[in-house]
Amino acid sequence: MVKKFVLPKVSEVMEVGTITSWLKKEGDYVKRGEPLLEIEVEKAVIELESEEEGYLKKILVKEGETVPIGTVLAYITDTLEEEIELTEEKKEEKAEEKKETKSIPLSTMRKTIAERLSKSKQTIPHFYAIVDVDVTELYNFKSSLENIKYDDLIIKATALALKDFPLLNSRWKENEIELLDNINVGFAVSLGDEGLIVPVIKDADKKSLSEIAKERNSLIEKAKSGKLSLEDISNGSITINNVGVFGVSAILAIINPPETAILTCGTIQDKPVVINGEIKIRKIMQVTISADHRVIDGAYGSRFLMKVKEILENPGILNS
């Protein structure tokens, strides 16, 4: 009996997968539940197990190829003697014309970023709001703590603010808005020219700053070594994008689907501010929200942004 092994949908937003390595070769005997191959999905590498028992008769998709969900990856047969009929026509390879210009092959990660963010911009009506946050007290608060970065403070502040704004902890569905039970905050990690990835800190509102810092450092290490699991980058409520490390004041970021918003933090600058009629030099950081106008309106998004501002300007709240 000939059985097909097809590429399954292993995440909510998965549309394609890239074969990174076959763990078995043609002719090998495979047991049900035994790891058969590794695929890259949403920038994470996961193992796929065989759903059938038998011989790996024919591999149809080679390592490095990217295919949509539902594609037949291989055939498994009860015996090696069984014949299979390939219905797909072989495509003739055309000789590539010589080009005068240089080109850079797209990595799987860059393709995924391009596809997801293009779809986000084309299908999600974005709106933006920007606020100046006085982080002078936050600066002093951070100085009193060990091994705590601004990202940890911003993640906790955002998580606490989300508790009062459930529509920003949601998913847009075709006929409804799905409210999420947990507050999971993602944060963008730059991987250089290759792109970026967004690990997720689960239940960030319930964790202490030290717990968030420890988990964030662990996720960054896994991201840079290519060891993030699908669970590590799934089920985010909102994404934090700190561009301040690059000296940038603000950007209008693209929402990371299927999330409803992304929060961008710029560099901290010393600026003159009028306080009680006097000019003071304060540390100011711009915070920008990009949000899905199908789910919330500008007023709701602005109130959320002001809540984040309130928490960051009163950092004692972050100890809660």
N, C-alpha and C positions, 0 to 999 in steps of 0.2 A: 504494500500500500504506500502511495506517495503522499506525503504531507507537506504543506507549505509552512514556512516560518516567515511571518510578516512583521514589519516594523510597527510596534504598538505605540499608542499615545500614552506617555508616562507622566505628562504634566498638563496642567490646565491650558497653557498657552502654546504647547508644542505643536508645530506644523511640519518640521523636518528633523532629521537626525543624520549625523555623520558617523560612518563606521570608522572607529579608531583602530581596532584590532580584532581579528578573529582568534578565539582561544582554542578552536579546533580546526583541523584541516580536513579537506575532502577525503572521505573514506574512514574517518574516525567514528567510533561508536559513541553515541551520546545518550546519557540517561536523562529522564525527566527531572527537571529542577537543577540540572547541572549548568554552570555558566558556559555560555556558547560564544558570546562576543561582547565587546565593549563599544558603546556609542557615546558621542558627545551631543548633549541636548541642553539648550539654554546655558551654554558655557560650562556645563558640568559633565564629567565622565561617569557613566554608570554601566553596570553589568546587566546583560539580558540573559535570562535562563531559558533553556529549552523547555517547551511545553509538551514535547513529544519524546518518545524513546525510539532509537533506531540509528541508522547510519547517515552521516552527513554526506549525502550523495552529490550535491552540487551547490556551490556558492555563487550567487548571481551578482552580488554587489561587493565590489572590492574595497579594501581599506582606503580611506581618504575620500570616498564618494559620499555625497550628500543626497538623500532621497526623502520624499514625503512619507508621512505615516500611511500605513496600509500597503507599502511596497513589499513585494515578495523578496526576501533577502536570501533564502536558501530553500532547498528541498531536502527532506529527511525521509528515508525509505526503510522498510522492514528488513530488506536484504540488499546486498551490494549489486546483485544481479538485475534488480528491477530497472527498467528503462523509464526515462522521463522525457516528455515532449516540451520543448521550450517554445512558447507562443510568441515571445517578443522577437521582432525582427532585428537582426544585427545592423547596426548603423555603420555606414561607411565612414571611415576616418578621412577627413579632408586634410590635405597638407596645409600647414599654416603658412600664410604669406609672410615674407620678411617685413618687419616693421622698422622704421627709422627711429621711432620713439621707444623709450624704455617703459616697461610695465612692472608692477608689483603684484604677484599673485595674492588673491584675497584669502586670508585665513578663515577657518570656520567661525571663529569668534567675531571677526570683522563682518562677515556675511550675516551672522545672527543679529548683531547690533544694527546693521543697515536695514534689514528686513523689519525688525520689531519697531525701531524708531520711525521709519518711514510710514509704517502702518499706523503708529500712534498719531503722528502729525496729520495724516490723511483722514483718520476716522474720529479722532477726539478733538472737539472744539476747545482749544486752550484759552484760558485767560490768566492774567498775571497781576500780582500786587507786590509792592516793595515797601519796606519800612526800615528806618534807621533804628538800630538797637544800641543803647548805651551799655556797653559791656565792661565799664570801668570796675564795677563791683564784682562782676564775674571774673575779671582778670585777677583781682585780689583774692577771690575765693579759690580760684584754681591754684594760685601760688601757695595756698595753705595745705594743699592736698598732694599726696605722693602718687606718681604714675597715672595721673588723670589728664587726658588731653581734652581740647575743646570739642572734639567730635563726641566724646563721652557725655559731656555736659549738654550738647545740642540734642543728642539722641534721647537723653532722659527728659529734657524739656519738651521735646516734640511729643514723646509718648504720653507725658502727663497732660499736655494740652489736648491730645486726641480724645481723652476720656470725656471731655465736655463737648466734643464735636463728632458724634458718631457717623455723620454722613461722609466724613473724610476717611473713615475706616470702613470702606465699603467697596463693592464691585458693581459696575454698570452691567446689567443683563438686558436682554432684548425687551422684556416686558416688565422688568422690576429692578430695584436697587437692592443688592444683597448686602446686609450688614454683617460684619465679621465679629466673631466672639472674642478674639484675642488682638492685642495691640503689638504688632511685629514691625520693627523699624529697620529698613534696609539702609545701607550706606555705600556710596560709590567708592570703589578701590581702583585706582589707575594701574594698569599693567603696561605702561609705556606706550609705544607705537602700536602694540597689538590691540589696545582698546581698554575697556573697563568692565568690571563685574560688580554685582550688587549682592553681597552677603546680607543675611537677615538675622537680627537679634530678636528672638522670640520673647514675648511677654516683657518687653522692655519697661513698661510702666511699673512692673512688680519687682524689678531688680535694682540693687544698689548701684551707685556709681562704680564701685570697685568691681562688681560682678559684670557690669557692662564693659568696663575697660578690659578685663581679663578675656571675656568672650570676643570682643572686637579684635584684640591682638591675635588671638588664636585663629579667627576667621581670615584675617589679613595674611597670616603665615600660610594657611591652607590655600588661599587665593593665589599667592605668588608662586607656590610650588605645584599648582594645578591639581590640588587634592580636594577641592570643594565637592561635596555631594549635592545631589538635586535638592535634598531637604534643606541644605545650607542656604540656598538661593531662592527658595519658594515661599509663598504665602505672606509676602510683605504687605504691610498696610500703607506705607508711605516710604519714599526714599529721601535720604539726606545727601546732598552733594556739596561738599566743602571745597570751593575753588579758591578760598583765601590763601591756601598753601602755595598757590601760583602767583599771588600778588594781584589777583583780579577782584574788582569791587563787586561785580554782579554779572550774572548771565541769565537769560531766559531759557531755562532748561526744558527739555522735552519729557513728558510724563512717561514713566516706566510701566507699560501695560502689564497686567490689568488693573494697576493701582489707580487711584483717583487724583493723586497730587504728588509733586516733588518739591522739596524745600531746598533752596540754594543759599549758602552762606558765603559772604565775601571776606576779603582781607580786613583786618582790624586796623583802623587809622586814627591817629590823634587829630581831633577837629575841635574848633572853637564852638562852644555851645552856650546859649544864654540861659542862666539859672538864677532865678530871683533877681533879675535885672543886672546880673554880673556875667561877664564873659569868662567861662572856664574852659580849660582844655580837657576833653573827655575822650575815651576810647570808643569809637563808633564802628559798628559792623552792619552792613546792609544784609537783610534777609529777604529773599524773594520766594514767593509761592507761584508755581504753575499748577493750575487745577482744571479739572474736567467740568466744563460749563453745563453738561447734561445732568450732572449729579448735584452740583451746588451753584449758587450765584455769587456775584462779587461781594455782596454784603456778608454772607456766611464765611467766605474765604478770608475776608478782611478781619472779621472778628477772631477767627482762628489765629491769624497772623499776629494780632494784638495780644492774644493770650500767650503765644510763644514769647513775644517781646516782654510781657509782664513777668514771666517766669525767669527769663534770662537776666532781667534787670533786678530781680530779687532772688539771687541764687540759693538762699537758704532753703527755698522750696524744694530744691533738688535733693535734699537729704531725706525727703519724705519717702 
